[in-house]
């Protein structure tokens, strides 16, 4: 079991009142999206039935409840991949993350594009606000060794976007994450996770499970306070019999658009950041049996994973042209091949480029 285990939740709950929305009073905030844009998005993710916008600023036949939130999350992760091809295969050399830029990339351009956690998170926050939910963006420090160790977490710098949302009729806020690709064996495609110490939540790829444990950053210079911890640890496990793994740590601090602008810039420009060292594209599809399947292109391999089963290598690439073709076939992304080859050729992570493909 992870060092941040069940006893942590017991210690916290023994000396403080349960967490509730009054402790995270999220204001109603306007959405950057118009009603017509929201409907266009809902059509893009195949949400049914489509709500109707009434002139008095309300949706007809739409209920912003927990069931609908879960439905929106599932449809979103199926519709749009988790990927950073924009970072490597285009002249931009960066990731779009502002709401309207992401709307254009995901919804308007209709080329199968996705984005990374920053883009997914901010975009989905705007959609939720337009549909009657209240949501803020915050960020996690991920445990770099969660997939290999059950010991003390090794936290990364802040670098993953999540949302904290309140749902009408519920006293407890929820962690909402539509931007985690699940690069390792766990899918990390969680349903909304309530901020209740130790409460177990299901996954879109059962039997995976999730829970939140209040606690303090293990790398902090502050003395831990069991009765007033500074943040929350996200745990996940493959099944009810598997050990809990510590995935990430976050606080309730809201990060603004200006904060994330710095985060994104760092990712793209740091020599050892993912903007230079990693290419990935993960597409979630609904399999024949209804189970979610994930196709991933990363490095020189393509993998397939059914539910939360074992990840299997299905293709190995010898050239950049083969990798681009796999991104199209497996992930549905329609790259401009000539343009993609031209820009990838400048990067250290490029695979060999066939001379016949050069311009």
C-alpha positions, 0 to 999 in steps of 0.5 A: 500500500502507498505510504499515504494510506487509509490511516491518513484519512482516518486521522484527518476525519477524526479531528475536523468537520467533513469538507463541503462546498462552503469551504470552496465557494466557487462563484458563478463565472461567465463562459467564454462560449456562446450558446451556439458554440456550446451546441456545436460542441455538444454535437461534436461529442454526440451528446443527446438530446441537444438542449435548446437555448432560451432567450432568457439565458437558460437551457431547456431540457438540460439538467446540470446534475452529476449524471450529466457531468459524468456523461459529458466527461465520457463523451469528451474523452472519446471525441478528442484525443490527448495529444501534442502533435501541434507542438512537434509537427507544426510551425507554431511549435507550441500548444494552444490552451486558451478556450477559443483557440482550443474550440477552433482546434477541436470543434471547428477544424474537424481534423481529429485534433486533440490537445493536452491537459491545459487545453482540455481543462480550460476548454471544459471549464468554459463548457461547464460554466456555460451549462450551469456548473461552477468550476475553477482550474487548479494544477497537480504535482504528479508522482513521477514514480507512481507506476513503479513504486508504492513508496514515498512520492517523487513529485514533479513540478506543477504541470497537470491541469484539473478542475474543481467543480460544484454540482447543483444539489450536492454539498461536496465539490468534485475533481474533474479531469478530462485531460489525463491520457493515462500514458502507463497501464492505468487509464486514469480516466476517472469519473467525477471524484468527490472531495470526501476523504477515502470515498471510492469512485469508479472509472470509465474503464472499470474495475479501476478505482479512485479516491482522495486523501487529505494531506500535506506535500511530502516535500514541504518544509512546513510541519504537517498538520493532520487536522488541517492538511494543505491539500489532497492526494489522488490515489488509483488502483487497478481493482478492488484487490490491487494496492492503491498508488499515489498519482498526484497532489494538489491544493484548492488554490485556483490558478488563473489564465495568467498562471497557466500561460507561464506553465505552458510556456515552460513546457514548450521552451524548457530543454528537458520539457515535454515540448522537446522530449516527448511526442504522444497521441492517445485516442480513446474509442468505444470498443465493440463490447462497449468497453473503452479502448485506448490507442497510443502513439508514443516514440516509435511504438503504437500500443493498444489497451482494452479497458484497464488491461495490459498494454500491447505493442501493435506497431513499431515505426522505422520512419517518421512517415510511418508514425504520421500514418499511424497517428492518422489511422489509430488516432484519427488526426489528419496532419499535413504530411509534408508540413509535419515532416518539415517541422519534425525534421528539426527536432531531436526526437524525429524518426528517420525521414525518407528522402522521397518524403522530403520537400 
